[in-house]
Amino acid sequence: MTLTITPSGQACGAEVRGVDLSQPLSAQQVSAIREAWLQHLVLAFPEQQLSDDDLERFTLYFGPFGDDPFIAPVPGREHIIAVQRRADETTSIFAEQWHTDWSFQAQPPQGTCLYGITIPPEGGDTLFANQVSALAQMPAAMRAKLADKQAVHSAVLGYSPDGVFGEQDRDSGRSMDIRPSAEAAETHLHPLIRTHPETGQRAIYGTIGYIIGLDGVEGDEEMALLTELHDWQTREQFQYRHRWQPGTLLMWDNRSVLHRATGGYEGHDRLLHRTTIGAA
């Protein structure tokens, strides 16, 4: 069956039909999906009925499993985590700040796969921001200030014992099994503007949050640059809004987009299973 790829009409994203991901894929199908992924940055595969085995098999077509720190995997699995929230939960929304997954690692992942299992009737959209477009349209003066900068990435603000998901969150009633650690304070440098290893496109990599500083820049100047960058790179003109349906598998390129979760589904359970496509 031939793949049908329909662009979202927004800043990135496309819907893919004509493939059953519960079955093994041919090399030709994998190549076509990867080509579409690199072009559209975010792909949605609706109306899929996937087991955890299917999700893992699909992930491995595009790279090795990535390392998912600070969050326990689902029982019986090593590489699947549950992104979940109970109907009565009152904790903060997980991943509601703009970020690119695990950019604080020495070798950050290529991408992420997220499969919708229990989806509320409203709310819970995932937003993406195209960082290729954000860089291409960036004013020259701003780009000159950011050129050749190295960003300091760390998980300290989120996953350290004193972080957002640290000890203070332990008794909050959060359903996700988050396990903060002192290891979250580790730092790694990555270029603020990176060249995609497959497409050769230049893009902004990361944003304030997992980026906790700029190498060689200090004080008010550092914060002003990071704030100015965040305000630019998350503008609505660069965004794609994904509205979830049960049985949709979403995959995105962490090298080219930012993303964030949204709420708006109070009183409803929500469950998605996630895998990480590790560095090639």
Secondary structure, 3 states (H helix, E strand, C coil): CCCEEEECCCCCCEEEECCCCCCCCCHHHHHHHHHHHHHHCEEEECCCCCCHHHHHHHHHCCCCECCCCCECCCCCCCCCEEEEECCCCCCCCCCCCCECCCCCCCCCCCEEEEEEEECCCCCCCEEEEEHHHHHHCCCHHHHHHHCCCEEEEECHHHHCCCCCCCHHHCCCCCCCCECCCHHHHCEEEEECEEECCCCCCEEECCCECCEEEECCCCHHHHHHHHHHHHHHHCCHHHEEEECCCCCCEEEEECCCEEEEECCCCCCCCEEEEEEEECCC
